Amino acid sequence: MRILVVHYSRTGHTARLAEALAAKARQRGHSVEIERIRTVRDWNKWLLPIPLLPLLPLLPFYLASARFRRLWHRLYYQPQQAIRPLAVPDVSGFDRVLLGTPKWLYLAYPVARWLDTVTGLTGRRVASFATFCGPPLEVFELEMLFEPLEARLRARGAVPAGRLAISSDYHPYFFFDEMRYLFRWISLKVFGRPLADFTLDGKVGRAEFERFCGEVLT
Ligand SMILES: Cc1cc2nc3c(=O)[nH]c(=O)nc-3n(C[C@H](O)[C@H](O)[C@H](O)COP(=O)(O)O)c2cc1C
């Protein structure tokens, strides 16, 4: 198969996952190209969360109600960020596209712009992969990221074809790694496992990686 691995990564974790996927695909005899989405200008880390703030007061409703989530995913504002010209502006020549994003509550802003910019998505099978700090919490991490992402893929005519979520055990906020320690605590509470287990080097993360490769690279 001809496979395109396209991703954005601000601090390197999604890029590492993308490289691992590309290496695995090559090992299996596929022809692989990599598109690294680059922004025109990097936003200051303190500006990035500002467009995401409207959800915070509504988070209890979001977590509690599937109906509210469906409504929110239709209505929420997805920020975008200007990206540099693409090496592969038309993906129609690929059998499979693997699209990678860090989770910025939803998909990362440069990836949202890529989805609106690229052509040739109609009928393409697109599998999504992501890194985020936390463990794979069903609603807060997986649904909040993949539902809007896949809705955007469908709106461009693509066929969502798989999901992979890996913890980076890294969070840029706020001053003393508070978010990272919070997610480490949540991981122990909810899954009874250290967050490290869900990273690419951890037992569960590695198994997920292999499952995804088995699904999307055959
Ligand atoms: C604006 C912003 C929002 C984020 N939101 C989440 C989140 O909702 N859940 C989470 O676990 N991590 C969140 N993170 C952490 C990143 O998803 C995580 O550090 C990711 O692995 C970074 O990937 P990268 O190194 O490829 O840029 C957020 C980071 C930023 C900058």
The ligand as a Gaussian input file, in Angstrom:
#p B3LYP/6-31G(d) Opt

LIG

0 1
 C       -3.692000      23.796000      24.542000
 C       -3.430000      22.420000      25.053000
 C       -4.491000      21.620000      25.482000
 C       -4.262000      20.328000      25.955000
 N       -5.326000      19.563000      26.327000
 C       -5.108000      18.302000      26.800000
 C       -6.207000      17.471000      27.191000
 O       -7.372000      17.830000      27.037000
 N       -5.921000      16.256000      27.708000
 C       -4.637000      15.803000      27.877000
 O       -4.455000      14.687000      28.380000
 N       -3.577000      16.544000      27.464000
 C       -3.782000      17.773000      26.934000
 N       -2.728000      18.547000      26.515000
 C       -1.372000      17.953000      26.540000
 C       -0.942000      17.442000      25.157000
 O       -1.988000      16.761000      24.506000
 C        0.256000      16.478000      25.269000
 O        1.304000      17.104000      25.929000
 C        0.683000      15.961000      23.886000
 O        1.291000      14.705000      24.020000
 C        1.640000      16.922000      23.191000
 O        1.963000      16.407000      21.922000
 P        3.186000      16.990000      21.055000
 O        4.451000      16.809000      21.902000
 O        3.215000      16.138000      19.838000
 O        2.924000      18.428000      20.784000
 C       -2.926000      19.827000      26.028000
 C       -1.869000      20.639000      25.593000
 C       -2.109000      21.912000      25.102000
 C       -0.940000      22.749000      24.616000

